[in-house]
Amino acid sequence: MTGFNSKRDAAADKLQEPEHEALKLALEALKSMKETLAEHDEPTTFNEDEAIASIEAALAQLPLPVQEPVNKSASVWQMFPGYLIENCEGQTITEEGLQRALADMLANPEYTTPPKRPWVGLTDAEIGKQTILAGFNPEWKIEIGMVFSIVRNLEAKLKEKNNG
């Protein structure tokens, strides 16, 4: 049963990653916006410090994203029996045959290239929720619109960097 629980927990962590990353980017954008406005002595209609503190509090409540295992050799060994079944069925396998099969598998990008994870962006509801949690008043349409614009631009940049 623990295997199921660990897989469920890992899946839940994966769902938190986009929200965690978006909050980090929003925090960075707010801090940058605060500095820019201060440099130009521009007033704002919201409390930047309160918004920054709210985002930092929201980030502190989210679990840290789980790092994927770096040990690629373990996953290769886990795939090897399946490779043998697919490619060597009915053959008598010698030690040299196993070595050849392993070399063939490692030369095949289908077995050595990690699968591409699909891009999962934030919904408008998720952005809106985090904006309100960050201390923005729902009546501040212009500021909230700016946050949505910043988040969408940051998502586009992340998508470009991570998925080509």
C-alpha positions as CSV (number, residue, x, y, z in Angstrom):
1,M,0.0,0.0,0.0
2,T,2.9,2.4,0.6
3,G,3.8,2.2,-3.1
4,F,0.4,3.5,-4.0
5,N,0.6,6.3,-1.4
6,S,4.1,7.4,-2.6
7,K,2.8,7.5,-6.2
8,R,-0.3,9.4,-5.1
9,D,1.9,11.9,-3.1
10,A,4.3,12.3,-6.1
11,A,1.3,13.0,-8.4
12,A,-0.1,15.6,-6.0
13,D,3.3,17.3,-5.9
14,K,3.4,17.4,-9.7
15,L,0.1,19.2,-9.6
16,Q,1.6,21.8,-7.2
17,E,4.6,22.5,-9.4
18,P,3.0,25.0,-11.8
19,E,1.3,26.9,-8.9
20,H,4.6,27.0,-7.0
21,E,6.5,28.3,-10.1
22,A,3.8,30.8,-10.9
23,L,3.9,32.2,-7.4
24,K,7.7,32.5,-7.5
25,L,7.5,34.3,-10.8
26,A,4.7,36.6,-9.5
27,L,6.7,37.4,-6.4
28,E,9.7,38.3,-8.6
29,A,7.6,40.4,-10.9
30,L,6.0,42.3,-7.9
31,K,9.4,43.0,-6.4
32,S,10.7,44.3,-9.7
33,M,7.6,46.4,-10.3
34,K,8.0,47.9,-6.8
35,E,11.6,48.8,-7.5
36,T,10.7,50.3,-10.8
37,L,7.9,52.4,-9.4
38,A,10.1,53.6,-6.5
39,E,12.8,54.6,-9.0
40,H,10.3,56.8,-10.8
41,D,8.4,58.0,-7.7
42,E,5.2,56.6,-9.1
43,P,2.3,56.0,-6.7
44,T,0.3,52.7,-6.7
45,T,-3.3,51.9,-5.8
46,F,-2.2,48.8,-3.7
47,N,0.2,48.0,-1.0
48,E,3.1,46.2,-2.7
49,D,4.6,45.1,0.6
50,E,1.4,43.5,1.7
51,A,1.1,41.8,-1.7
52,I,4.7,40.5,-1.5
53,A,4.2,39.2,2.0
54,S,0.9,37.4,1.0
55,I,2.7,35.7,-1.9
56,E,5.6,34.7,0.3
57,A,3.1,33.3,2.8
58,A,1.2,31.4,0.1
59,L,4.6,30.0,-1.2
60,A,5.5,28.9,2.4
61,Q,2.2,26.9,2.6
62,L,2.8,24.9,-0.6
63,P,5.0,21.8,-0.4
64,L,8.3,22.0,-2.2
65,P,8.2,20.4,-5.6
66,V,9.7,16.8,-5.6
67,Q,12.9,16.5,-7.6
68,E,12.9,13.7,-10.1
69,P,15.5,11.0,-9.5
70,V,18.8,11.7,-11.2
71,N,19.9,8.0,-11.2
72,K,19.2,7.3,-14.9
73,S,20.9,3.9,-14.8
74,A,18.2,2.6,-12.4
75,S,15.5,3.4,-14.9
76,V,17.5,1.8,-17.7
77,W,17.7,-1.4,-15.8
78,Q,14.0,-1.3,-15.1
79,M,13.3,-1.1,-18.8
80,F,15.8,-3.8,-19.9
81,P,13.5,-6.8,-19.2
82,G,10.8,-5.2,-21.4
83,Y,13.3,-4.5,-24.1
84,L,14.4,-8.1,-24.0
85,I,10.9,-9.4,-24.3
86,E,10.1,-7.0,-27.2
87,N,13.3,-7.7,-29.2
88,C,14.8,-11.0,-28.2
89,E,11.7,-13.2,-27.7
90,G,12.3,-16.8,-28.7
91,Q,16.1,-16.4,-28.8
92,T,18.6,-18.2,-26.6
93,I,20.4,-15.4,-24.8
94,T,24.0,-15.7,-23.9
95,E,26.1,-13.4,-21.8
96,E,27.4,-11.8,-25.0
97,G,23.8,-11.6,-26.3
98,L,22.7,-9.7,-23.2
99,Q,25.6,-7.3,-23.6
100,R,24.7,-6.7,-27.2
101,A,21.0,-6.3,-26.3
102,L,21.9,-3.7,-23.6
103,A,24.1,-1.8,-26.0
104,D,21.4,-1.8,-28.7
105,M,18.8,-0.6,-26.1
106,L,21.2,2.2,-25.0
107,A,21.7,3.3,-28.6
108,N,18.0,3.5,-29.1
109,P,16.6,7.0,-28.2
110,E,13.2,5.5,-27.6
111,Y,14.6,4.0,-24.5
112,T,17.1,6.6,-23.4
113,T,15.3,9.9,-24.1
114,P,13.1,10.9,-21.2
115,P,9.5,11.5,-22.2
116,K,8.4,15.1,-22.7
117,R,6.0,16.2,-20.1
118,P,3.1,18.1,-21.5
119,W,2.9,21.8,-20.6
120,V,0.3,22.6,-18.0
121,G,-0.5,26.3,-17.6
122,L,-2.5,28.0,-14.9
123,T,-6.2,28.6,-15.3
124,D,-7.7,32.1,-14.9
125,A,-9.3,30.9,-11.7
126,E,-5.9,29.8,-10.3
127,I,-4.4,33.1,-11.2
128,G,-7.3,35.0,-9.8
129,K,-7.2,33.0,-6.5
130,Q,-3.5,33.7,-6.0
131,T,-4.0,37.4,-6.9
132,I,-6.6,37.8,-4.2
133,L,-4.5,35.7,-1.8
134,A,-1.6,38.1,-2.6
135,G,-3.7,41.0,-1.2
136,F,-5.2,42.5,-4.4
137,N,-8.7,43.9,-4.0
138,P,-11.1,42.4,-6.6
139,E,-12.1,45.9,-7.5
140,W,-8.6,46.8,-8.7
141,K,-9.3,45.8,-12.3
142,I,-6.3,47.4,-13.8
143,E,-3.8,46.0,-11.4
144,I,-5.3,42.5,-11.6
145,G,-5.2,42.8,-15.3
146,M,-1.5,43.6,-15.1
147,V,-0.9,40.5,-12.9
148,F,-2.8,38.3,-15.4
149,S,-0.7,39.8,-18.2
150,I,2.6,39.2,-16.3
151,V,1.6,35.6,-15.4
152,R,0.7,34.8,-19.0
153,N,3.9,36.3,-20.4
154,L,6.0,34.4,-17.8
155,E,4.1,31.2,-18.7
156,A,4.9,31.7,-22.3
157,K,8.6,32.2,-21.6
158,L,8.6,29.1,-19.3
159,K,6.9,27.1,-22.0
160,E,9.4,28.3,-24.6
161,K,12.3,27.4,-22.4
162,N,11.0,24.0,-21.3
163,N,9.2,22.6,-24.3
164,G,10.8,24.3,-27.2
